[in-house]
Every structure is written in C-alpha cells, then in structure tokens.
Amino acid sequence: MLLVIDVGNSNTSLGVYRDDELIAHWRLTTNPARTVDEYGVHARNLFELAQLDFKAIDAIAIASVDPGRPSSSRGRPPGRP
C-alpha cells in the first residue's frame, strides 16, 4: 500500500492507496510544533479506526507547499527501521 501525505499551510492530508484505489483518507491540522512522533500516533490511530494494517505500507510519498515545512516529517516512518 502507498501512504500519500500532502503538507499544506493549514491542513495535512493523508491518503492510502491499494494499487490504484484510494481506500482511506484523512485531514489533520498542520502544526509546526507537532513532532514526527505525534504525527505517527495520529496516523496509527487513524489506521486502526479504518481497520488498516499500518505495517502494510510499503511506500510513502510526501508533497509540501513549503520545502522547509516538513521538518517534523523528516526521519523514518514510525515502526520502520
């Protein structure tokens, strides 16, 4: 599955694709003070509510309106080596 993340000035949108099908999507408030761990907790909770296996993500695509913005999203995906 592919996790897509669009970091906007006001909202961060998340989507999960299985092949070409969008199977889940959510919107979070973009908050520069939020850490990568906090985003990871939110993502895991959303996956659980949608009954999706977070470990089934094998690729991530990130887009941002501000190249300097995704500093809190840098690093490894939660639960990945």
N, C-alpha and C positions, 0 to 999 in steps of 0.2 A: 504494500500500500504506500501511497505517496501522501505526505503531510505538506500542505502548502500554507505559508504564512505571509500575510501582507501587512507590513507595519506602516500604518498611516499616522498622521499627526494626532488624530483624535481616537481612532479605533485600530485595533489589531484584529484582522480577520484570519481565522483558521479554517482549513478545509481538508477533508480526507477523501482521496480518490482510490478506488479499487479499479484497476485498468482505466477505462475512460469514464467511469461513472462516479459522480460526486455522491458519496454515501453519508456524509455528515458535514456540517459547517456551523461555526460559532463566531461571535464577535466579543472581544474584550476591550476594555478601556486601555488605550496606550498610556503608560505611566513610566516616565524615565527613571523614577525612583524604585520601580519594581525590579527585583533581581531575577536572574535566569532561573533560580530555584523556585521563586514564586510563580513564574510563568509555567514551569514544569508541573507544579502542584495543580494549577488550574487546568492544564492540558490533560493530565492524568484523570482528574475528576470528571472532566467533560467526556473523555473516552469511556470511562466506567459507566456514566449515565447513558451513553449511547450503546453500551454493551459491545464496545470495540476493544480489541487487544492492542494496547499501546506498543507491545513488543513486535507486532506485525508490521510496523512502519519500517520500510527498507530504504526510503529516500525522503529527503526534506528539501523543499525549495523555498527560499526566503526573498521577498521583494520589499523595498522600502522607498518612501518618498524622499527620505533624507539619508544619504550614505553614512552619515555619522550617527544616526539614530539607533541602529540595532545593537548598540554596545551591550545591553543586557541580554541579548540573544546570542552573543558570541560564546563559543565553547561547545562542548559536546552535548548532544541531546540527552535529557535525563534518562538514566538507566542504561546508557551506552558506554562502552569502554573508550 
